Amino acid sequence: MTTSNPAAAQIGHLAPDRALSGHAQVARALGVEVLSGVHAPGANLPAEAELLARFQISRTVLREVLKTLAAKGLIASKTRVGTRVLDPSHWNFFDPEILAWKVALGVDAEFRKNLTEIRQAIEPLAAALAAERGAKAQVGELRSCLDAMRSPRHTRQTFAEADLQFHLAIGRASGNPMIRSIAGVIEAALVASFSLSSPTDDAELQAATVAKHEAIVDAIEAADPAAARQAMLAVIDAGAERVTASSGTSS
């Protein structure tokens, strides 16, 4: 399956095709087809014989692929029924492979809305915890991230990656391993989102964006949880507004 989605290229380093095993390639191909609706919820996947012929793999490999997709909540296999695609309510979007596959298909308005909502729930808390717990040891790392974001030579991709490193550092600074893990899991989605909201086409906007991030670090260094929380919300909201403006949508 091919895609003209530019976000897919931006995250290619997270899941390069050439590094995938036969098992992983088939899992990705079928997973993308489920996510894109080629195999609709409630429908059965093609019969085993058809899949074996299509992918030129052994029955053992195919069964492992189906187990992998079942573990992600995409499908369920039943005797005399076949392998059925589950409703999206079962899909595990905290699975990094599912997120990467979804991003490769395209970051639509609904996906961006969902991502913004989970960020609004988690990242302001992470910033507040970093300030509350006196994460001054991490301030130097955060300011280094800011310096990287200030570079005037950024492309949309490199700025997105520098932005990502800042937010991952906030997750670590929170001192909460679950928050840190969530930030890592949604890495592919964050890179795609940040590339869409990149301010690199406007030097003043880039400087203003970095300044908003700097306000988070200042609040952490000042041990001011409320200010850190508000500064992070401001960053998330500003990014969402840039994406909305660039896409010409109202959602």
Residue, then its C-alpha position, 0 to 999 in steps of 0.5 A: m500500500t502506498t501513501s502520499n501522506p507527508a507525515a508518514a515520511q516524517i516518522g519513517h525512522l520510527a518504523p522503517d520497512r527494510a528493518l521489518s521481518g517477514h512476520a512484521q511486514v505481514a502484520r503491518a500490511l494487514g493491520v494497515e488494511v484493518l485501520s483503513g477500512v479495507h477489512a471493515p469491522g464485523a467482516n472476516l479477513p480473507a481465508e487462510a489459503e488466500l493469505l498464504a498465497r498472497f504473502q508467500i509465508s508459512r502457516t506457522v508465520l501466518r498464525e503468529v501474525l494473527k495472534t499479534l493482531a489479536a493481541k492489539g485488539l484488531i481481530a478475533s479468531k473463532t472456530r467455524v466463524g473465521t478471523r473477524v475484524l473487531d469494532p474500533s472500540h477494541w483497538n489498542f491505540f496505546d500500542p506503538e505499532i498501531l499508532a505508527w500504522k495510523v499515522a502512516l495512513g494520515v492524521d485526520a481531524e478526528f485523530r488530531k482532536n483525540l491526540t490533543e485531548i490526551r495531551q491536555a490530560i497528561e502533559p500539564l500534569a507532567a509539567a506540574l509534577a516536575a515543578e512540584r517535585g523540584a526537578k531542577a536537575q532536569v532544567g539543564e536538559l530542558r534548556s538544551c532542548l530549547d536551544a535546539m528548537r531555536s536553530p534557524r536552520h530547522t526543517r519542519q521535520t527537524f523542528a518536530e523532532a526537537d519539539l518531541q525531545f522537549h516533551l519527552a524530557i518533561g515526561r521524564a522530569s515528572g518523576n512518574p514512570m507511567i507518564r513517561s511511558i505514555a509519552g514514549v508510546i505516542e511518540a509517532a503520533l506526536v512527531a506527526s502532529f508537531s510536523l503539521s504545526s511546525p512554525t519554521d516557515d515564520a522566524e517570529l512564530q518560531a521564536a514565539t513558540v520557543a518562548k512558550h516552551e521556555a515559560i514551562v521551564d521557567a515555572i519548573e525552575a521556580a517550583d511553581p506547579a500552577a504556572a507550569r501547568q498553565a504554560m504547558l496548556a498554552v503550548i498544546d493549545a497554540g499547536a492545535e490552533r496552528v494545525t487548524a489554521s494550516s488545514g483550514t478546518s474548524s475541528 
